[in-house]
Amino acid sequence: MSNLPPYMQVLQLQGIEQLVQVTLPVPVPAGDEVLIQTKAATICTSDLHDIRSNPFGIQYPRVMGHEGAGIIVQCGTDVKNLKPGDCVAAHPVVPCGVCEECMRGLQHLCSRMGHSGIDRDGCFAEYFVQRADRVRKIPADISFATGALLEPVSVCLEAVYRAGNIKGKTVLIVGDGPFGNIIARLARKQGAGRVMVYGRTPFRLGMIPGAEILDAVPERSVDVAILAVGNAEAAGSCIKALRPRGRMVVFSAAHQPVLVDLFSVHVLELEIAGACNDEDKIDEALACLGDRSLALENIVTHQVPFNDWKEAFDLARNGHDQALKVALVFE
């Protein structure tokens, strides 16, 4: 640690709508962790929800941020496969490995899960730590801002996986944000016959390559409907869009109550599947980041210096007519 500064600048959530820049000591990695000098951290829709209403019950104060990439500057004593100087991206979910769900192979549904920015300090900071098994080296041709998309792409892969075999099928995505955009690209890559997207923002809809943009959600005509916006009305539209034996994937959970038409579920034999975190999709996501046919680097439309973080969060929250994904970049 002798070559590192003793203190760093971070964005700390101290209460509802109380995100502030403060000075904290640079963290020391545990034996199984690495210390990463942050180079880019993207703002997630869930970060905005956490700031506005704290749905996951974050205990204040907490350093925010869970989509980060940077350079390793120190390794814990037990770390063997990574070294200082490695350019890496980090996955924020830290399963315990010993609970019942982990032992069932469902580590992404761990009952004692750690998560950067929720119960452990995150990457809206000049330095952050992460367990080494949740970190991946990124190739030189992948930028740090693109590398920060490792977890967003992982969870979108989970959404497509939970849709089942979509080859040749008609897939509807409801939601035109960064996740809806990524899911649409992945669905096309997985061989969907038709990919249709319904949203409300012309700029964002125009950023989705190769998809059919809809003016309204069709009824009883799609094999798969993926809910990529946390809206109760949209959830109902997804169910109405399904043809018999269709499947709805709940990627974005609506926080308000949703009335489910169980009669249609019954008579049409519909299926409803959740998609939360990702089931071992990190390495597949890393491959996707380097897949030029997916052009995932285009998801990050703005890179804003860390010191201008207030502008970045305003853009992420209110700039849907000009921004898709906003990254904080660190000099």
TORMIFI-935280 format. One record per residue (C-alpha): residue number from 1; residue in one letter; x negated, z negated, y. Coordinates in nm, 4 decimals, always signed. Example, Ala and Ser with C-alpha at 12.3 -4.5 7.8 and 13.67 -1.06 7.14 Angstrom:
2
     n   res         px         pz         py
     1     A    -1.2300    -0.7800    -0.4500
     2     S    -1.3670    -0.7140    -0.1060
end
This chain:
331
     n   res         px         pz         py
     1     M    +0.0000    +0.0000    +0.0000
     2     S    -0.3025    -0.0250    +0.2288
     3     N    -0.2579    +0.3308    +0.3599
     4     L    +0.1132    +0.2831    +0.4236
     5     P    +0.2723    +0.1379    +0.7331
     6     P    +0.4153    -0.2109    +0.6850
     7     Y    +0.7488    -0.1171    +0.8426
     8     M    +0.9861    +0.1792    +0.8474
     9     Q    +1.2944    +0.3062    +1.0257
    10     V    +1.6212    +0.3098    +0.8295
    11     L    +1.9941    +0.3627    +0.8780
    12     Q    +2.1694    +0.0441    +0.7764
    13     L    +2.5424    -0.0068    +0.7309
    14     Q    +2.6334    -0.3478    +0.8745
    15     G    +3.0128    -0.3199    +0.8733
    16     I    +3.2986    -0.0729    +0.9063
    17     E    +3.1835    +0.2036    +1.1450
    18     Q    +2.8629    +0.0087    +1.2071
    19     L    +2.5769    +0.2362    +1.1019
    20     V    +2.2679    +0.1395    +1.2994
    21     Q    +1.8992    +0.2259    +1.3058
    22     V    +1.6822    -0.0767    +1.2301
    23     T    +1.3257    -0.1614    +1.1283
    24     L    +1.2639    -0.2965    +0.7764
    25     P    +0.9539    -0.3561    +0.5635
    26     V    +0.8460    -0.0629    +0.3480
    27     P    +0.9687    -0.1507    -0.0049
    28     V    +0.7334    -0.2182    -0.2945
    29     P    +0.8162    -0.0361    -0.6208
    30     A    +0.8772    -0.2370    -0.9350
    31     G    +0.6833    -0.1522    -1.2490
    32     D    +0.9260    +0.1223    -1.3535
    33     E    +0.9837    +0.2607    -1.0028
    34     V    +0.8195    +0.4981    -0.7594
    35     L    +0.7973    +0.4740    -0.3820
    36     I    +0.8976    +0.8000    -0.2140
    37     Q    +0.8217    +0.9040    +0.1416
    38     T    +1.1472    +1.0704    +0.2419
    39     K    +1.1276    +1.4290    +0.3631
    40     A    +1.4972    +1.5212    +0.3535
    41     A    +1.8222    +1.3401    +0.2838
    42     T    +2.1591    +1.5129    +0.2896
    43     I    +2.4792    +1.3526    +0.4155
    44     C    +2.7539    +1.3269    +0.1549
    45     T    +3.1266    +1.3106    +0.2191
    46     S    +3.1221    +0.9787    +0.0354
    47     D    +2.8732    +0.8442    +0.2930
    48     L    +3.1304    +0.9172    +0.5610
    49     H    +3.3994    +0.7379    +0.3572
    50     D    +3.1680    +0.4405    +0.3040
    51     I    +3.1079    +0.4123    +0.6772
    52     R    +3.4739    +0.4512    +0.7653
    53     S    +3.6441    +0.2350    +0.5000
    54     N    +3.3931    +0.1079    +0.2387
    55     P    +3.6016    +0.1976    -0.0702
    56     F    +3.3261    +0.0883    -0.3124
    57     G    +3.2893    -0.2592    -0.1649
    58     I    +2.9332    -0.2309    -0.0365
    59     Q    +2.7836    -0.5698    +0.0452
    60     Y    +2.6461    -0.5610    +0.3985
    61     P    +2.3861    -0.4927    +0.5185
    62     R    +2.2862    -0.1901    +0.3103
    63     V    +2.0525    +0.1039    +0.3748
    64     M    +2.2685    +0.4113    +0.3243
    65     G    +2.1914    +0.7498    +0.1647
    66     H    +2.1849    +0.8734    -0.1938
    67     E    +2.0826    +1.2405    -0.1801
    68     G    +1.7087    +1.2418    -0.1116
    69     A    +1.3808    +1.4209    -0.1751
    70     G    +1.0252    +1.3588    -0.0695
    71     I    +0.6687    +1.2830    -0.1799
    72     I    +0.5655    +1.0008    -0.4094
    73     V    +0.3205    +0.7675    -0.2364
    74     Q    +0.3011    +0.4876    -0.4916
    75     C    +0.3904    +0.4358    -0.8577
    76     G    +0.4764    +0.1179    -1.0414
    77     T    +0.2383    -0.0002    -1.3105
    78     D    +0.4583    +0.1288    -1.5953
    79     V    +0.5079    +0.4822    -1.4593
    80     K    +0.3204    +0.7441    -1.6625
    81     N    +0.4727    +1.0861    -1.5936
    82     L    +0.4618    +1.0862    -1.2138
    83     K    +0.1826    +1.0336    -0.9640
    84     P    +0.1243    +0.9992    -0.5890
    85     G    +0.1449    +1.3376    -0.4192
    86     D    +0.4204    +1.4726    -0.6444
    87     C    +0.7059    +1.6416    -0.4583
    88     V    +1.0244    +1.5043    -0.6078
    89     A    +1.4008    +1.4726    -0.5839
    90     A    +1.5841    +1.1557    -0.6829
    91     H    +1.9129    +1.0971    -0.8606
    92     P    +2.0903    +0.7909    -0.7161
    93     V    +2.2663    +0.6607    -1.0290
    94     V    +2.0733    +0.3990    -1.2280
    95     P    +2.2373    +0.3124    -1.5626
    96     C    +2.1475    -0.0179    -1.7291
    97     G    +2.0933    +0.1379    -2.0720
    98     V    +2.2269    -0.1613    -2.2674
    99     C    +2.5984    -0.2008    -2.1874
   100     E    +2.8696    -0.0752    -2.4239
   101     E    +2.9208    +0.2514    -2.2345
   102     C    +2.5481    +0.3240    -2.2226
   103     M    +2.5215    +0.2574    -2.5953
   104     R    +2.8069    +0.5066    -2.6477
   105     G    +2.5942    +0.7687    -2.4735
   106     L    +2.8006    +0.7535    -2.1548
   107     Q    +2.5319    +0.6277    -1.9203
   108     H    +2.6994    +0.7980    -1.6261
   109     L    +2.9928    +0.5600    -1.6806
   110     C    +2.7714    +0.2515    -1.7119
   111     S    +2.9644    -0.0697    -1.6504
   112     R    +2.6653    -0.2238    -1.4709
   113     M    +2.5574    +0.0867    -1.2851
   114     G    +2.3164    +0.0732    -0.9945
   115     H    +2.3654    +0.3280    -0.7183
   116     S    +2.1485    +0.4034    -0.4168
   117     G    +2.3298    +0.3324    -0.0935
   118     I    +2.5878    +0.1118    -0.2645
   119     D    +2.4212    -0.1812    -0.4415
   120     R    +2.0590    -0.0831    -0.3784
   121     D    +1.8994    +0.0499    -0.0621
   122     G    +1.9148    +0.4259    -0.0233
   123     C    +1.7261    +0.7182    +0.1239
   124     F    +1.8382    +0.7247    +0.4882
   125     A    +1.4980    +0.5686    +0.5443
   126     E    +1.1397    +0.6765    +0.5901
   127     Y    +1.0634    +0.5391    +0.2424
   128     F    +1.2788    +0.4508    -0.0576
   129     V    +1.2282    +0.3438    -0.4177
   130     Q    +1.3892    +0.4800    -0.7311
   131     R    +1.3459    +0.4197    -1.1023
   132     A    +1.1052    +0.6801    -1.2338
   133     D    +1.3360    +0.8148    -1.5052
   134     R    +1.5836    +0.9147    -1.2316
   135     V    +1.3246    +1.1220    -1.0451
   136     R    +1.2240    +1.4841    -1.1047
   137     K    +0.9363    +1.6951    -0.9743
   138     I    +1.0515    +1.9924    -0.7690
   139     P    +0.8647    +2.3246    -0.7682
   140     A    +0.6815    +2.4384    -0.4563
   141     D    +0.9391    +2.7114    -0.3886
   142     I    +1.2236    +2.4581    -0.3553
   143     S    +1.2439    +2.2964    -0.0124
   144     F    +1.2966    +1.9249    +0.0271
   145     A    +1.6383    +1.9876    +0.1837
   146     T    +1.7388    +2.1927    -0.1201
   147     G    +1.5845    +1.9360    -0.3533
   148     A    +1.8080    +1.6702    -0.1992
   149     L    +2.0990    +1.8581    -0.3603
   150     L    +1.9848    +1.7493    -0.7088
   151     E    +2.2626    +1.4941    -0.7501
   152     P    +2.5395    +1.7005    -0.5820
   153     V    +2.4641    +1.9874    -0.8191
   154     S    +2.4512    +1.7463    -1.1153
   155     V    +2.7998    +1.6112    -1.0467
   156     C    +2.9381    +1.9611    -0.9880
   157     L    +2.7998    +2.0650    -1.3263
   158     E    +2.9937    +1.7720    -1.4717
   159     A    +3.3130    +1.9018    -1.3102
   160     V    +3.2626    +2.2445    -1.4686
   161     Y    +3.1725    +2.0834    -1.8031
   162     R    +3.4906    +1.8751    -1.7977
   163     A    +3.6900    +2.1944    -1.7441
   164     G    +3.5989    +2.3003    -2.0977
   165     N    +3.5163    +2.6554    -2.2014
   166     I    +3.5974    +2.8575    -1.8893
   167     K    +3.4488    +3.1882    -1.9999
   168     G    +3.6906    +3.4645    -1.9059
   169     K    +3.9447    +3.2171    -1.7683
   170     T    +4.1067    +3.1810    -1.4286
   171     V    +3.9661    +2.8847    -1.2355
   172     L    +4.1145    +2.7473    -0.9147
   173     I    +3.9155    +2.5160    -0.6885
   174     V    +4.1123    +2.3257    -0.4257
   175     G    +3.8752    +2.2209    -0.1489
   176     D    +3.6299    +2.4200    +0.0630
   177     G    +3.3635    +2.1550    +0.1317
   178     P    +3.0084    +2.1489    -0.0079
   179     F    +3.1243    +2.0379    -0.3525
   180     G    +3.3995    +2.2982    -0.3778
   181     N    +3.1442    +2.5596    -0.2757
   182     I    +2.8907    +2.4486    -0.5382
   183     I    +3.1561    +2.4251    -0.8111
   184     A    +3.2744    +2.7791    -0.7330
   185     R    +2.9184    +2.9129    -0.7661
   186     L    +2.8647    +2.7286    -1.0936
   187     A    +3.2007    +2.8421    -1.2352
   188     R    +3.1069    +3.2050    -1.1728
   189     K    +2.7683    +3.1453    -1.3345
   190     Q    +2.9415    +2.9930    -1.6383
   191     G    +3.1424    +3.3118    -1.6880
   192     A    +3.4835    +3.2371    -1.5406
   193     G    +3.6941    +3.5536    -1.5304
   194     R    +3.8389    +3.4726    -1.1875
   195     V    +3.7317    +3.2059    -0.9403
   196     M    +3.9845    +3.1305    -0.6694
   197     V    +3.9425    +2.8837    -0.3842
   198     Y    +4.2019    +2.7295    -0.1584
   199     G    +4.0950    +2.5520    +0.1578
   200     R    +4.1716    +2.5189    +0.5248
   201     T    +3.8479    +2.5990    +0.7103
   202     P    +3.7690    +2.9691    +0.7585
   203     F    +3.3980    +2.9050    +0.8198
   204     R    +3.3565    +2.7089    +0.4989
   205     L    +3.5668    +2.9488    +0.2945
   206     G    +3.3465    +3.2312    +0.4210
   207     M    +3.0417    +3.0514    +0.2782
   208     I    +3.1655    +3.0812    -0.0820
   209     P    +3.0249    +3.4009    -0.2387
   210     G    +3.2222    +3.6021    -0.4896
   211     A    +3.5380    +3.3903    -0.4904
   212     E    +3.8938    +3.4976    -0.4147
   213     I    +4.0090    +3.3087    -0.1068
   214     L    +4.3744    +3.2097    -0.1228
   215     D    +4.6294    +3.1579    +0.1545
   216     A    +4.8376    +2.9358    -0.0733
   217     V    +4.8014    +2.7673    -0.4095
   218     P    +4.9689    +2.9761    -0.6811
   219     E    +5.2105    +2.8218    -0.9292
   220     R    +5.1781    +2.8280    -1.3092
   221     S    +4.9067    +3.0944    -1.3136
   222     V    +4.5631    +2.9330    -1.3677
   223     D    +4.3841    +2.7980    -1.6720
   224     V    +4.1823    +2.5374    -1.4839
   225     A    +4.2379    +2.3684    -1.1477
   226     I    +3.9562    +2.1564    -1.0053
   227     L    +4.0491    +1.9072    -0.7356
   228     A    +3.7569    +1.9071    -0.4902
   229     V    +3.9262    +1.7282    -0.2014
   230     G    +4.0542    +1.3706    -0.1955
   231     N    +4.4117    +1.4491    -0.1004
   232     A    +4.7325    +1.3530    -0.2799
   233     E    +4.9144    +1.6724    -0.1803
   234     A    +4.6262    +1.8810    -0.3137
   235     A    +4.6406    +1.6914    -0.6436
   236     G    +5.0069    +1.7838    -0.6826
   237     S    +4.9278    +2.1456    -0.6029
   238     C    +4.6654    +2.1541    -0.8773
   239     I    +4.9171    +2.0402    -1.1380
   240     K    +5.1744    +2.2958    -1.0205
   241     A    +4.9135    +2.5719    -1.0438
   242     L    +4.8451    +2.5218    -1.4154
   243     R    +4.9895    +2.7514    -1.6781
   244     P    +5.0816    +2.6021    -2.0197
   245     R    +4.7889    +2.4224    -2.1829
   246     G    +4.6058    +2.4289    -1.8506
   247     R    +4.3618    +2.1588    -1.7468
   248     M    +4.3207    +1.9806    -1.4149
   249     V    +3.9798    +1.8270    -1.3378
   250     V    +3.9859    +1.5393    -1.0912
   251     F    +3.6504    +1.5672    -0.9161
   252     S    +3.7551    +1.4154    -0.5822
   253     A    +3.9798    +1.1129    -0.6174
   254     A    +4.2650    +1.0694    -0.3720
   255     H    +4.2652    +0.7158    -0.2343
   256     Q    +4.6401    +0.7193    -0.1707
   257     P    +4.8923    +0.7064    -0.4593
   258     V    +4.9582    +1.0393    -0.6314
   259     L    +5.2920    +1.1232    -0.7933
   260     V    +5.2187    +1.2993    -1.1216
   261     D    +5.4842    +1.5303    -1.2628
   262     L    +5.4706    +1.3939    -1.6158
   263     F    +5.7630    +1.6108    -1.7236
   264     S    +5.5506    +1.9210    -1.6594
   265     V    +5.2546    +1.7552    -1.8306
   266     H    +5.4803    +1.6969    -2.1304
   267     V    +5.6628    +2.0282    -2.1652
   268     L    +5.3618    +2.2459    -2.0720
   269     E    +5.1077    +2.0350    -2.2643
   270     L    +4.8881    +2.0044    -1.9580
   271     E    +4.5636    +1.8072    -1.9531
   272     I    +4.4163    +1.5921    -1.6763
   273     A    +4.0448    +1.5087    -1.6979
   274     G    +3.8298    +1.2985    -1.4680
   275     A    +3.4791    +1.3998    -1.3620
   276     C    +3.2683    +1.1103    -1.2334
   277     N    +2.8903    +1.1184    -1.1852
   278     D    +2.7244    +1.3375    -1.4485
   279     E    +2.6414    +1.3143    -1.8144
   280     D    +2.2682    +1.3947    -1.8326
   281     K    +2.2846    +1.6972    -1.6057
   282     I    +1.9714    +1.6242    -1.3965
   283     D    +1.7412    +1.8789    -1.5592
   284     E    +2.0118    +2.1446    -1.5688
   285     A    +2.0756    +2.0803    -1.1994
   286     L    +1.7057    +2.1188    -1.1227
   287     A    +1.7099    +2.4572    -1.2979
   288     C    +2.0137    +2.5568    -1.0911
   289     L    +1.8309    +2.4712    -0.7674
   290     G    +1.5668    +2.7270    -0.8619
   291     D    +1.8194    +2.9917    -0.9714
   292     R    +1.8164    +3.2527    -0.6954
   293     S    +2.1465    +3.4010    -0.8124
   294     L    +2.3181    +3.0755    -0.7134
   295     A    +2.1470    +3.0613    -0.3708
   296     L    +2.2167    +2.6891    -0.3437
   297     E    +1.9773    +2.6570    -0.0528
   298     N    +2.2521    +2.8099    +0.1609
   299     I    +2.4645    +2.4984    +0.1099
   300     V    +2.2448    +2.3133    +0.3628
   301     T    +2.3459    +2.4790    +0.6887
   302     H    +2.1816    +2.2305    +0.9266
   303     Q    +1.8585    +2.0311    +0.9246
   304     V    +1.8532    +1.7624    +1.1922
   305     P    +1.5550    +1.5368    +1.2773
   306     F    +1.6039    +1.1794    +1.1634
   307     N    +1.5893    +1.0439    +1.5173
   308     D    +1.8936    +1.2582    +1.6009
   309     W    +2.0953    +1.1027    +1.3185
   310     K    +2.3991    +1.0343    +1.5370
   311     E    +2.4277    +1.4075    +1.6068
   312     A    +2.3866    +1.4809    +1.2352
   313     F    +2.6665    +1.2442    +1.1313
   314     D    +2.8962    +1.3766    +1.4019
   315     L    +2.8299    +1.7291    +1.2766
   316     A    +2.8942    +1.6294    +0.9135
   317     R    +3.2172    +1.4517    +1.0042
   318     N    +3.3634    +1.6776    +1.2720
   319     G    +3.1808    +2.0100    +1.2542
   320     H    +3.3608    +2.1746    +0.9633
   321     D    +3.3981    +2.4917    +1.1680
   322     Q    +3.0204    +2.5368    +1.1806
   323     A    +2.8552    +2.3164    +0.9164
   324     L    +2.8685    +2.2799    +0.5402
   325     K    +2.5958    +2.0344    +0.4370
   326     V    +2.3820    +1.8523    +0.6934
   327     A    +2.0340    +1.7212    +0.6120
   328     L    +1.8314    +1.4585    +0.7916
   329     V    +1.4667    +1.5686    +0.7932
   330     F    +1.1718    +1.3372    +0.8379
   331     E    +0.8485    +1.4401    +1.0064
end
